[in-house]
Amino acid sequence: MAKGLDELTREQLVELLEITAKDTIALDGTWFQSLEAEQGMDTAMEHDRAAWRRFVPSEARRLKKLLALPDACGLEGLATALPLRCTSLANEWEIVWEEDGALLFRITDCRVQNARARKGMGFHPCKSVGELEYAGFAAALDNRIQCACLSCFPDATDDTCNCAWKFWVEG
């Protein structure tokens, strides 16, 4: 007999949330790999960027509402929302605060890159997607927040993580 959400325990709800996040990332990867096999990496990346460009502001608006974040939520609001993104729920990550007040967000274990490695595929060149994804998410929360990529394939410079992003507030 199937249980409704309101019949699940807190632990089951948390597990379901993690499963759903992993399923979302798997679905994203499945359509990407299908397009990559049929039309090549460049075309697949073009469509990947278009999809994430449209998705990220919606995800940010939903989380902003859920968390009741103000329009100028700053880096503190971003630090609250980043862990709840579908990609964060599906991966291992960490937040590091720098001495100058900047926020670093690092994916330390990435499901996408792990899956591609298991399949003998090259790493996903996700930097161009990540740049619009992370900058777009931050700006949708607070348009003063700026973002820069510190390390991400194909320009990975930090072997302690899959990717690293720096956020700070302008003005």
C-alpha positions in Angstrom: 0.0 0.0 0.0 1.4 3.4 -1.0 1.8 6.1 1.6 1.0 9.7 1.1 3.6 12.3 2.0 1.8 13.2 5.3 2.1 9.5 6.4 5.9 9.5 6.0 8.3 10.1 8.9 10.6 13.0 8.9 13.5 10.6 8.1 11.5 9.2 5.2 10.7 12.7 3.9 14.4 13.7 4.0 15.3 10.5 2.2 12.6 11.1 -0.4 13.9 14.6 -0.9 17.4 13.3 -1.5 16.1 10.6 -3.9 14.1 13.2 -5.8 17.2 15.5 -6.1 19.3 12.6 -7.4 16.5 11.6 -9.8 16.3 15.2 -11.1 20.1 15.2 -11.8 19.9 11.8 -13.4 17.1 13.0 -15.7 19.1 16.0 -16.6 22.1 13.8 -17.4 20.0 11.3 -19.4 18.6 13.9 -21.8 22.0 15.6 -22.1 23.8 12.3 -22.9 21.1 11.4 -25.5 21.6 14.8 -27.2 25.4 14.5 -26.9 25.4 11.1 -28.6 23.1 12.2 -31.4 24.3 15.8 -32.1 27.7 16.2 -30.3 29.0 18.0 -27.2 28.7 21.5 -28.6 25.0 21.2 -29.4 24.3 19.4 -26.1 26.1 22.2 -24.2 24.1 24.9 -26.0 20.8 23.2 -24.9 22.1 22.6 -21.4 22.9 26.3 -20.9 19.5 27.2 -22.3 17.7 24.8 -19.9 19.6 25.9 -16.8 19.3 29.6 -17.7 15.5 29.1 -17.6 15.4 26.8 -14.6 17.7 28.6 -12.2 15.6 31.8 -11.6 12.5 29.7 -10.9 14.4 27.5 -8.4 15.8 30.6 -6.7 12.3 32.3 -6.5 10.8 29.1 -5.0 13.5 28.8 -2.4 13.4 32.5 -1.6 9.7 32.2 -0.9 10.1 29.0 1.1 12.8 30.5 3.3 11.1 33.9 3.5 14.3 35.7 2.3 14.2 39.4 1.8 15.0 41.0 -1.5 18.4 42.1 -0.2 19.2 38.8 1.5 23.0 39.1 0.9 25.5 36.3 1.2 23.8 35.0 4.4 20.6 34.4 2.4 22.6 32.8 -0.4 24.4 30.5 2.2 20.9 29.5 3.5 19.5 28.8 0.0 22.5 27.1 -1.8 22.4 23.9 0.3 18.7 23.4 -0.7 19.2 23.6 -4.5 18.5 20.3 -6.3 22.1 20.1 -7.4 23.3 20.6 -3.8 21.0 18.0 -2.4 22.3 15.5 -5.0 26.0 16.2 -4.4 28.5 16.6 -1.5 29.4 20.3 -1.0 30.9 22.8 1.5 30.6 26.5 2.2 33.7 28.4 3.3 33.6 32.0 4.5 36.7 33.9 3.5 38.3 36.6 5.7 37.1 39.4 3.4 33.5 38.2 3.9 33.2 36.4 0.5 31.4 33.1 0.4 33.0 30.0 -1.4 30.8 27.2 -2.5 32.6 24.0 -3.4 31.2 20.8 -4.8 33.5 18.2 -3.3 31.9 15.1 -4.9 29.8 15.5 -8.1 27.3 12.9 -9.2 27.5 14.0 -12.8 31.3 13.7 -13.1 31.2 10.4 -11.1 28.6 8.9 -13.5 30.6 10.0 -16.6 33.7 8.5 -15.1 31.9 5.2 -14.4 30.7 5.1 -18.0 34.2 5.8 -19.4 33.1 9.1 -20.7 35.1 12.4 -20.5 34.3 14.9 -17.9 31.4 17.1 -18.5 32.7 20.6 -19.5 30.3 22.3 -17.1 32.0 25.6 -16.4 29.9 27.6 -18.9 26.7 26.1 -17.5 27.9 26.6 -13.9 28.8 30.3 -14.6 25.2 31.1 -15.6 23.7 28.7 -13.1 25.5 30.0 -10.0 25.6 33.6 -11.0 21.9 33.4 -12.0 20.8 31.8 -8.8 22.7 34.3 -6.7 21.3 37.3 -8.7 17.8 36.0 -8.5 18.1 36.0 -4.7 19.8 39.4 -4.5 20.9 41.3 -7.6 23.9 42.7 -5.7 25.6 39.3 -5.4 28.4 38.7 -7.9 29.9 35.3 -8.7 33.2 34.0 -10.2 34.3 30.5 -11.0 37.5 29.5 -9.2 37.7 26.0 -10.6 35.5 24.0 -12.8 36.0 21.5 -15.7 37.5 22.1 -18.3 39.4 24.8 -16.3 39.7 22.8 -13.1 42.6 24.2 -11.0 41.7 22.8 -7.6 42.0 19.0 -7.2 40.3 19.0 -3.8 36.9 19.6 -5.4 34.9 19.2 -8.6 34.1 22.9 -8.8 34.5 26.0 -6.7 32.5 29.3 -6.9 33.1 32.6 -5.1 30.4 35.0 -4.2 30.6 38.6 -2.9 28.3 41.6 -2.7 28.9 44.6 -4.9 28.4 48.1 -3.5 
